[in-house]
Each structure stands twice: as structure tokens, then as C-alpha cells.
Amino acid sequence: MTQQTEPGLSASSTQAKRIWFDRRELDQILWTYGKLVSEGECRDYAIGAFGDHAAFCMHKRTSDAPTWTVEKWPELARKQGAYVLTNSTGQIIKRGHELQQVLRFFDKRRFNVIE
């Protein structure tokens, strides 16, 4: 089965352009994810590319909703910053123009409950 396109348009130009993380961004995100895995905070991840943004979701358990989500929104780059970190409820934790600045949230020492 072949895909029908309008005359003068190629098949690739009719498909929606998707936003992706580049290699440098993925390196920074995966380094942070690896650190969270070694601390026992995360066990699984998912990557998504959409027409308006890209998302890297970090899960504490595979069956649960993502604990942390790092998103790239290029259309917000001039206003609030292209990178957004949200928690499991969708609340924006940190937003910035540089990914490294947003990922610094994970460098802070958090208080842990001691039983």
C-alpha cells in the first residue's frame, strides 16, 4: 500500500515534524537518570517525541506514572525557557533556558525519612 501525497509534495514533508532531544541533551539526562537509579529513586524510563515537545519520563516503578518528567518545548525557548521538569502530579518543579540548569534540581540533597 502506498501513501498518497499531493502533487509537488514529498511524503516526508507531509508527515508532522517531531521534536527530539539531541545527543548532548540525552547525555545529560541519562547521566542524571543513572545517578537516580544508583540511589534507588528510579528503575525505568520512557522517551517520547511529539509534534510540539519531547519528553523523557523517569519511573520509580514500571507500572506507575512517571515520577519525574523532563520536557523540551522549543516554542517557549524565548519566553520561559525550553526545558521543564515536572513531578508525578504534573506540577512544574523547575524551568529554564539551559538543560543543565534544570537538572541541577537533582543535585540538591533532599531529606529522607528514617525509620
Secondary structure, DSSP 8 states (H G I E B T S, - for coil): ------TT--HHHHS-------HHHHHHHHHHHHHHHHTTS--EEEEEE-SS-EEEEEESSTTS--SEEEEE-GGGTTTT-SEEEEETT--EEEEESSHHHHHGGGGS-------
